[in-house]
Amino acid sequence: MLQRSTLISLFLAVGLGTMAQPALGQAVAPRTLKIDSQQLEQTGLALFKEAVYLSQFQQVEPALARVKLATQLAPKSADAWALLGGLYLSQKQVDEGILALERSRSLNAKNPGVHFSLGAAYFGQEKYEQAAELLKAGLKIKPDVPEALFDLGNTYYKMGKLKDAIKQYEKSLDQNEKFWPAINNIGLVHYEKGNVSRAIKQWEAAIKIDGKSGEPQLALAVATYVEGDKDAGLSLAKSALQLDGRYGKVAFLEENLWGEKLIADTKAVFATPEMQATLSELDVESDDGSAADNAQEGSESP
């Protein structure tokens, strides 16, 4: 489980979500030609507050427009640059987001949310060493953020540091025992290490917390099938894809950190006639455009 809002940790760590709601439109510049720098800064900060309010209601475009202007009028506001970076990341404008967040960090290196968001951004660029350092820096400031601990676990996982990954996932669960994505990913690590039975226990635990998530159910289905209970595995796989058809695409599984062993076994499950019928019924296309081709690829996997 990888996908989540890039703004969660930012709001949580910086406290932007607790700001008083502004009266929209209050940031109109005074009607005078003699606007001094202090007035401009106050106008910028008012715009920033409006942007925070709008972003809480997913009104990203108007929020982005306001906070862009806010950073021009109040260029020393670390929080304004932080919000601008977070909004850019939410729009998949990663390079712009990183520039804004780095600017915020240069103004205030004690903001954990900026470190967390930068870490997530560098993770997305596969710059895992940088991501790990930034996430660790943020956690030194605020060590009790389960999402950031989870992100650090994912980073270690991609770096091949599996023991460190599990340690961070467990720390995440210490903060929130119902944070099932961490439980799910512990299962992913165990599976790649060949500990199928331990992986199964993790996925069963994740399902008990959230029975409507397709990811742990599909992972459990594949493990069950591989362990020899093919009928039960196929039944679980069908149910998982009915919950969330995105998991019928290998590319999506890879995005969610499924390892080579689990991917290969999943392809073998998808190659069965029963699953081919399910994929067709759900109109789930393979990554190259057809369920049939995806199945053939799976049938050739070792």
C-alpha positions as CSV (number, residue, x, y, z in Angstrom):
1,M,0.0,0.0,0.0
2,L,1.7,3.2,-1.2
3,Q,-0.8,5.7,-2.3
4,R,-1.9,8.4,0.0
5,S,-2.4,12.1,0.0
6,T,0.9,14.1,0.0
7,L,-0.8,16.7,2.2
8,I,-1.7,14.4,5.1
9,S,1.6,14.7,6.9
10,L,2.0,18.3,5.9
11,F,-1.2,19.4,7.6
12,L,-0.7,17.0,10.5
13,A,2.9,18.1,11.3
14,V,2.6,21.8,10.6
15,G,-0.9,22.2,12.1
16,L,-2.3,24.0,9.1
17,G,-5.6,22.3,9.5
18,T,-6.3,24.0,12.8
19,M,-6.0,27.5,11.5
20,A,-9.0,29.8,11.8
21,Q,-11.2,30.0,8.7
22,P,-10.7,33.3,6.9
23,A,-13.4,35.4,5.3
24,L,-12.8,34.7,1.7
25,G,-11.9,37.9,-0.2
26,Q,-10.4,39.6,2.9
27,A,-7.0,39.7,1.2
28,V,-7.9,42.4,-1.4
29,A,-5.0,44.9,-1.5
30,P,-5.7,48.3,0.0
31,R,-6.9,50.9,-2.5
32,T,-3.9,53.1,-2.4
33,L,-0.8,53.5,-4.5
34,K,1.4,53.8,-1.4
35,I,1.6,50.1,-0.4
36,D,4.5,49.5,1.8
37,S,6.3,46.1,2.3
38,Q,4.5,45.4,5.5
39,Q,1.1,45.8,3.9
40,L,2.1,43.5,1.1
41,E,3.3,40.9,3.5
42,Q,0.0,41.1,5.5
43,T,-1.9,40.7,2.3
44,G,0.2,37.7,1.4
45,L,-0.4,36.0,4.7
46,A,-4.1,36.6,4.4
47,L,-4.0,34.9,1.0
48,F,-2.1,32.1,2.5
49,K,-4.9,31.5,5.1
50,E,-7.5,31.5,2.4
51,A,-5.4,28.9,0.5
52,V,-5.3,26.7,3.6
53,Y,-9.0,26.9,4.0
54,L,-9.7,26.1,0.3
55,S,-7.2,23.2,0.3
56,Q,-9.0,21.6,3.2
57,F,-12.1,21.3,1.0
58,Q,-10.1,20.0,-2.0
59,Q,-10.4,23.2,-3.9
60,V,-6.9,22.9,-5.2
61,E,-6.9,25.3,-8.2
62,P,-8.1,28.4,-6.3
63,A,-5.9,27.4,-3.3
64,L,-2.9,27.2,-5.6
65,A,-3.6,30.5,-7.2
66,R,-3.8,32.2,-3.8
67,V,-0.7,30.6,-2.3
68,K,1.4,31.4,-5.4
69,L,0.6,35.1,-4.9
70,A,1.1,34.7,-1.2
71,T,4.7,33.5,-1.7
72,Q,5.4,36.6,-3.9
73,L,3.9,39.0,-1.4
74,A,5.3,37.3,1.7
75,P,8.5,35.5,0.4
76,K,9.8,34.8,3.8
77,S,6.8,32.8,4.9
78,A,8.0,29.3,5.3
79,D,4.5,28.0,5.7
80,A,3.3,29.6,2.5
81,W,6.1,27.9,0.6
82,A,5.3,24.6,2.3
83,L,1.7,24.7,1.3
84,L,2.6,25.7,-2.2
85,G,4.9,22.7,-2.4
86,G,2.3,20.3,-1.0
87,L,-0.3,21.6,-3.5
88,Y,2.1,21.1,-6.4
89,L,2.7,17.5,-5.3
90,S,-1.0,16.8,-5.1
91,Q,-1.2,17.9,-8.7
92,K,1.7,15.6,-9.7
93,Q,3.9,18.7,-10.4
94,V,6.8,17.1,-8.5
95,D,9.7,19.3,-9.6
96,E,7.8,22.5,-8.8
97,G,6.7,20.9,-5.5
98,I,10.3,20.0,-4.5
99,L,11.6,23.6,-5.3
100,A,8.9,25.1,-3.2
101,L,9.4,22.7,-0.3
102,E,13.2,23.2,-0.4
103,R,12.6,26.9,-0.2
104,S,10.4,26.4,2.8
105,R,13.0,24.2,4.4
106,S,15.7,26.9,3.9
107,L,13.5,29.3,5.8
108,N,12.5,26.9,8.6
109,A,14.4,23.7,9.0
110,K,12.3,22.7,12.0
111,N,9.1,22.0,10.1
112,P,8.7,18.2,10.1
113,G,5.9,18.3,7.6
114,V,8.2,19.8,5.0
115,H,10.8,17.0,5.6
116,F,8.1,14.4,5.3
117,S,6.6,15.8,2.1
118,L,10.1,16.2,0.5
119,G,10.9,12.6,1.5
120,A,7.7,11.4,-0.2
121,A,8.5,13.5,-3.3
122,Y,12.1,12.1,-3.6
123,F,10.7,8.6,-3.1
124,G,8.5,9.1,-6.1
125,Q,11.6,10.0,-8.1
126,E,13.4,6.9,-6.9
127,K,15.9,8.9,-5.0
128,Y,15.8,6.7,-2.0
129,E,18.9,7.8,-0.2
130,Q,17.6,11.4,-0.2
131,A,14.1,10.3,0.8
132,A,15.4,8.3,3.7
133,E,17.5,11.2,5.0
134,L,14.7,13.7,4.8
135,L,12.2,11.3,6.5
136,K,14.6,10.6,9.3
137,A,15.2,14.3,9.8
138,G,11.5,14.9,10.1
139,L,11.0,12.1,12.5
140,K,13.8,13.5,14.7
141,I,11.5,16.5,15.1
142,K,8.2,14.7,15.3
143,P,8.7,11.0,15.9
144,D,5.1,9.9,16.3
145,V,3.7,10.3,12.8
146,P,2.6,6.8,11.5
147,E,2.4,7.9,7.9
148,A,6.0,9.2,7.9
149,L,7.3,6.0,9.6
150,F,5.4,4.0,7.0
151,D,7.0,6.1,4.2
152,L,10.5,5.4,5.7
153,G,9.7,1.7,5.9
154,N,8.7,1.8,2.2
155,T,12.0,3.6,1.4
156,Y,14.1,1.0,3.2
157,Y,12.1,-1.7,1.4
158,K,13.0,-0.2,-2.0
159,M,16.6,0.0,-0.9
160,G,16.6,-3.7,-0.1
161,K,17.0,-3.1,3.7
162,L,14.2,-5.4,4.6
163,K,14.9,-5.7,8.3
164,D,14.9,-1.9,8.6
165,A,11.7,-1.7,6.6
166,I,9.9,-4.1,9.0
167,K,11.2,-2.1,12.0
168,Q,9.7,1.1,10.7
169,Y,6.4,-0.5,9.8
170,E,6.3,-1.8,13.4
171,K,7.0,1.6,14.8
172,S,4.2,2.9,12.6
173,L,1.9,0.4,14.2
174,D,3.1,1.4,17.7
175,Q,1.5,4.8,16.9
176,N,-1.6,3.4,15.3
177,E,-2.3,-0.3,15.7
178,K,-5.1,-0.2,13.1
179,F,-2.9,1.3,10.4
180,W,-3.4,-1.7,8.2
181,P,-1.1,-0.5,5.3
182,A,1.9,-1.1,7.6
183,I,0.6,-4.6,8.4
184,N,0.0,-5.3,4.7
185,N,3.5,-4.2,3.8
186,I,5.1,-6.4,6.5
187,G,3.4,-9.2,4.7
188,L,5.0,-8.1,1.4
189,V,8.4,-8.2,3.0
190,H,7.9,-11.6,4.5
191,Y,6.7,-13.0,1.2
192,E,9.8,-11.8,-0.7
193,K,11.9,-13.4,2.0
194,G,10.1,-16.7,1.4
195,N,8.2,-16.6,4.7
196,V,4.8,-17.3,3.1
197,S,3.0,-18.4,6.3
198,R,4.1,-15.3,8.1
199,A,3.0,-13.1,5.2
200,I,-0.4,-14.8,5.3
201,K,-0.9,-14.0,9.0
202,Q,-0.1,-10.3,8.2
203,W,-2.6,-10.1,5.4
204,E,-5.3,-11.9,7.5
205,A,-4.7,-9.3,10.2
206,A,-5.0,-6.4,7.7
207,I,-8.3,-7.8,6.4
208,K,-9.7,-8.0,9.9
209,I,-9.1,-4.2,10.2
210,D,-10.3,-3.3,6.7
211,G,-12.3,-6.0,5.0
212,K,-13.1,-3.8,2.0
213,S,-9.6,-3.3,0.8
214,G,-8.7,-5.3,-2.2
215,E,-4.9,-5.3,-1.7
216,P,-4.5,-7.6,1.3
217,Q,-7.2,-9.9,0.0
218,L,-5.5,-10.4,-3.4
219,A,-2.2,-10.9,-1.7
220,L,-3.7,-13.5,0.6
221,A,-5.4,-15.1,-2.4
222,V,-2.2,-15.6,-4.2
223,A,-0.4,-16.9,-1.1
224,T,-3.3,-19.3,-0.5
225,Y,-3.1,-20.5,-4.1
226,V,0.6,-21.0,-4.0
227,E,0.4,-23.0,-0.7
228,G,-1.8,-25.5,-2.5
229,D,-5.4,-24.5,-1.7
230,K,-6.1,-23.5,-5.3
231,D,-9.9,-23.3,-5.1
232,A,-9.9,-21.1,-2.0
233,G,-7.2,-18.9,-3.5
234,L,-9.1,-18.4,-6.7
235,S,-12.3,-17.6,-4.8
236,L,-10.4,-15.0,-2.7
237,A,-8.8,-13.5,-5.8
238,K,-12.2,-13.0,-7.5
239,S,-13.5,-11.3,-4.4
240,A,-10.5,-9.0,-4.2
241,L,-10.8,-7.8,-7.8
242,Q,-14.5,-7.3,-7.3
243,L,-13.6,-5.0,-4.4
244,D,-11.0,-3.1,-6.4
245,G,-10.3,-3.9,-10.1
246,R,-7.2,-1.8,-10.2
247,Y,-5.3,-4.7,-8.6
248,G,-5.9,-6.7,-11.8
249,K,-3.1,-4.6,-13.4
250,V,0.5,-5.6,-12.8
251,A,1.7,-2.0,-13.1
252,F,-0.6,-1.0,-10.2
253,L,0.7,-3.8,-8.1
254,E,4.3,-2.7,-8.8
255,E,3.3,0.9,-7.8
256,N,2.1,-0.5,-4.5
257,L,5.5,-2.2,-3.8
258,W,4.6,-5.8,-4.7
259,G,7.9,-7.6,-5.1
260,E,9.2,-9.8,-7.9
261,K,8.2,-13.1,-6.2
262,L,4.6,-12.0,-5.4
263,I,4.2,-10.5,-8.8
264,A,5.3,-13.7,-10.6
265,D,2.9,-15.8,-8.5
266,T,0.1,-13.3,-9.1
267,K,0.6,-13.6,-12.8
268,A,0.3,-17.3,-12.5
269,V,-3.0,-16.9,-10.7
270,F,-4.2,-14.4,-13.3
271,A,-3.3,-16.9,-16.1
272,T,-5.9,-19.5,-14.9
273,P,-9.1,-19.8,-16.9
274,E,-11.1,-18.9,-13.9
275,M,-9.3,-15.6,-13.3
276,Q,-9.3,-14.8,-17.0
277,A,-13.1,-15.0,-17.0
278,T,-13.2,-12.8,-13.9
279,L,-10.9,-10.2,-15.5
280,S,-13.0,-10.2,-18.6
281,E,-16.2,-9.8,-16.6
282,L,-14.7,-6.9,-14.7
283,D,-13.3,-5.4,-18.0
284,V,-9.8,-5.3,-16.4
285,E,-7.2,-4.8,-19.2
286,S,-3.6,-5.8,-18.8
287,D,-0.8,-3.2,-18.9
288,D,-0.5,-3.6,-22.7
289,G,-4.2,-3.5,-23.4
290,S,-5.6,-7.0,-23.0
291,A,-6.3,-9.4,-20.2
292,A,-5.3,-12.4,-22.4
293,D,-1.8,-11.0,-23.0
294,N,-1.4,-10.4,-19.3
295,A,-2.3,-14.0,-18.6
296,Q,0.1,-15.4,-21.2
297,E,2.9,-13.4,-19.6
298,G,1.9,-14.9,-16.2
299,S,1.9,-18.4,-17.6
300,E,5.5,-18.0,-18.7
301,S,6.7,-16.8,-15.4
302,P,8.9,-19.2,-13.4
